[in-house]
Amino acid sequence: MLFVIFRGFKVSVAALDAFFQANSIAPTMSIPPFEPDEGEQYDEPRSRQQMEFLSTRLQAAGGDAEAAAKIFIPATEQHDRSRFAYVAYCWMFVYSQRRLQLDNDLPEAVPPSFDTLRQEIMGFVNDSNESIQGLGEIFLYSLVSWERSHFPRAVKETLRQGDYSLPDNA
């Protein structure tokens, strides 16, 4: 399980999957894509395809090289799969504890390219989903995701060096 704090929007999995399928991209099926650390390989084509597609869409909407988006799907241990997904433009993982400076760590200003992407995805929301509170609105969220086990690069480096204490930024 992974705890994450992010800025982004909530969307139904059905709408997000319809967006992907309309663009010939594999749907999420309520399974969060896995994005490896720099230098590592994707473990499955579906994840790579989804993340590369979002990046391409941001670039096409005028995003700079730093523009990013990530999909988060809430954990639903021992229940049905989540009906909701979140698309974020900035995020921070919390592994045990973390000090946040919201203005610096998670800026409130929405990149214009991300807002364009949001509008495009929300175009796939059908009438039955429109009554969901906060759907499509950009907020600060926190959630527990059942994303695959992941160590941040800083933790991996300290472990390789034989130092088993967590770095300050983990």
C-alpha positions in Angstrom: 0.0 0.0 0.0 1.1 3.5 -0.7 0.0 6.7 0.9 0.0 9.7 -1.5 -0.9 13.4 -1.2 -1.6 15.1 -4.5 -3.3 17.8 -6.5 -5.6 16.7 -9.3 -9.1 15.6 -10.0 -11.5 12.7 -9.4 -13.0 10.9 -12.3 -15.0 7.6 -12.6 -12.9 4.7 -13.8 -15.6 4.2 -16.5 -14.9 7.7 -17.9 -11.1 7.3 -17.7 -11.2 3.9 -19.4 -13.6 5.3 -22.1 -11.0 8.1 -22.7 -8.2 5.6 -23.1 -10.2 3.2 -25.3 -11.4 6.1 -27.6 -7.7 6.7 -28.2 -6.8 3.1 -28.7 -5.1 2.8 -25.3 -5.6 -0.2 -22.9 -8.1 0.7 -20.1 -7.1 0.7 -16.4 -9.8 -1.7 -15.3 -9.4 -0.2 -11.8 -5.7 -1.2 -11.7 -3.2 1.6 -11.2 -0.4 1.8 -13.7 3.1 1.2 -12.4 5.7 3.8 -13.3 9.2 2.7 -12.6 12.1 4.8 -11.4 14.4 6.4 -13.9 16.6 3.7 -15.5 14.2 0.9 -14.7 11.9 -0.9 -17.1 8.1 -1.0 -17.1 6.8 -4.4 -16.0 3.9 -4.4 -18.4 3.0 -2.8 -21.7 -0.4 -1.4 -20.4 1.3 0.8 -17.8 3.8 2.2 -20.3 1.2 2.8 -22.9 -1.1 4.7 -20.5 1.7 6.9 -18.9 3.3 7.7 -22.3 -0.1 8.6 -23.7 -0.8 11.1 -20.9 2.6 12.6 -21.3 2.1 13.0 -25.1 -1.3 14.6 -24.5 0.2 17.1 -22.0 2.9 18.0 -24.5 0.3 18.4 -27.3 -1.7 20.8 -25.1 1.4 23.0 -24.7 3.0 21.5 -21.6 6.7 21.9 -21.1 9.2 19.1 -20.7 8.4 19.0 -16.9 4.6 18.5 -17.4 3.5 15.3 -15.8 0.3 13.4 -14.9 -0.1 10.3 -12.8 -3.1 8.1 -12.2 -4.0 7.0 -8.7 -6.7 4.4 -7.8 -7.7 4.1 -4.2 -7.1 0.8 -2.4 -10.2 -1.3 -1.8 -8.9 -4.2 0.1 -11.2 -7.2 0.2 -13.9 -5.2 -1.6 -14.8 -4.7 -5.3 -12.5 -2.6 -7.4 -12.7 1.1 -7.0 -15.2 3.0 -9.2 -13.1 6.1 -9.0 -9.6 7.1 -10.2 -7.7 10.4 -9.7 -5.4 12.1 -12.2 -2.8 14.2 -10.6 -0.4 17.0 -11.8 1.8 17.0 -8.7 2.1 14.4 -6.0 4.2 13.2 -3.0 4.4 9.8 -1.6 4.5 9.4 2.2 6.3 6.3 3.3 6.1 6.7 7.1 6.0 10.4 7.8 6.8 13.5 5.9 7.0 17.2 6.4 5.0 19.2 3.8 5.4 22.7 2.6 2.3 22.8 0.4 3.3 25.9 -1.5 6.6 24.4 -2.6 5.9 20.7 -2.6 2.4 20.7 -4.1 1.8 24.0 -5.9 -1.8 25.1 -6.3 -1.4 26.6 -9.7 -2.8 24.2 -12.3 -0.7 23.9 -15.5 -2.7 24.9 -18.5 -1.8 21.7 -20.3 -3.2 19.7 -17.4 -6.4 21.6 -17.4 -6.8 20.8 -21.1 -6.2 17.1 -20.4 -8.8 17.3 -17.5 -11.4 18.7 -19.8 -10.7 16.1 -22.4 -11.0 13.2 -19.9 -14.2 14.7 -18.3 -15.8 14.8 -21.8 -16.2 11.0 -21.3 -18.3 11.4 -18.2 -21.9 10.2 -18.8 -25.0 11.6 -17.2 -25.3 8.9 -14.5 -21.9 9.9 -13.1 -22.5 13.7 -12.9 -24.1 13.6 -9.5 -20.9 12.4 -7.8 -19.6 15.2 -5.5 -16.4 16.8 -6.6 -16.1 14.9 -9.9 -13.7 16.7 -12.2 -12.9 19.5 -9.7 -9.3 20.1 -8.8 -8.5 19.7 -5.1 -5.8 18.6 -2.7 -6.3 14.9 -2.0 -4.8 12.2 0.1 -5.4 8.5 -0.5 -4.1 5.0 0.1 -3.3 3.4 -3.2 -2.8 -0.3 -3.8 -0.1 0.5 -6.3 2.6 -2.1 -6.4 5.4 -2.2 -3.8 7.8 0.7 -4.5 10.8 2.1 -2.8 11.8 5.7 -3.7 15.2 6.0 -5.5 16.7 7.7 -2.4 15.8 4.7 -0.2 17.2 2.2 -2.8 20.5 4.2 -2.9 20.9 4.2 0.9 20.2 0.4 1.0 22.7 -0.3 -1.7 25.3 1.6 0.3 24.5 -0.5 3.4 22.8 2.4 5.2 19.5 1.1 6.6 18.2 4.4 7.9 15.6 6.3 5.9 16.8 9.5 4.2 15.2 12.8 5.4 13.2 13.2 2.2 11.6 9.7 2.2 
